[in-house]
Amino acid sequence: MESISQRLMRNAAFAEIYENLWRPTFTRLFSLGGRATEDYDRALRAYLSRPGDRLVLDVACGPGNYTRLIADGLTGDGRCIGIDFSAPMLARAARTNAVDRAAFLRADAHSIPFEDNTFDVVTCLAALYLIPDPLPVVDELVRVTRPGGEIVIFTSVATVVTSLPGVQRVVGLTGFRIFDEDTITDRLRAAGAVGIEQTITGHGQYVLAVKPGSMSTSGDLQ
């Protein structure tokens, strides 16, 4: 049966609310962690938007907020491609976040329409927890990343509060998924990723990983 979140993603009116209110607010709520969360989020945004000639894929990009953030920092032949399954979300992205170095494509994250080893950086930010059957998507993130490239994920994580009896079942009715602490990192490792770093703040987790091979990026996330 289709979840509430899946139905909303097909709604054109919701796409407007999602970009400007729902996604930013919801992301902050489940990743509450005080100053530490704010500092890490700021550092991540700066890292993703750093100057460079890179090919980046933003998976489940929604209205393209992160896609544009990344694209604005690219140089040379650098490009950021945002993919999403929701046509209304992509329409919103094209209206509000279309810039020279950003492009948007409708695609299923379970079967990303690019060849193996294509992108320098692959991101999936504040979206994996809404995707049905999300773990095969993690495999796809690794598959399309080129050797030495990075995978960057921001998603939910189980906490003392969300682990209380009945909480996950109620939350699950909306289509939102709360991942156990090791679920994402274990799946990345099984898909062949290395150098996995996980930062948990509040109810959210930031995970960075590398596909084995020659390094193609520079700069540290601090």
Secondary structure, 3 states (H helix, E strand, C coil): CCCHHHHHHCCHHHHHHHHHHHHHHHHHHHCCCCHHHHHHHHHHHHHHCCCECCEEEEECCCCCHHHHHHHHHECCCCEEEEEECCHHHHHHHHHHCCCCCEEEEECCHHHCCCCCCCEEEEEEECCHHHCCCCHHHHHHHHHHEEEEEEEEEEEECCCCCCCCCCHHHHHHCCCCCCCCCCHHHHHHHHCCCEEEEEEEECCEEEEEEECCCCCCCCCCCC
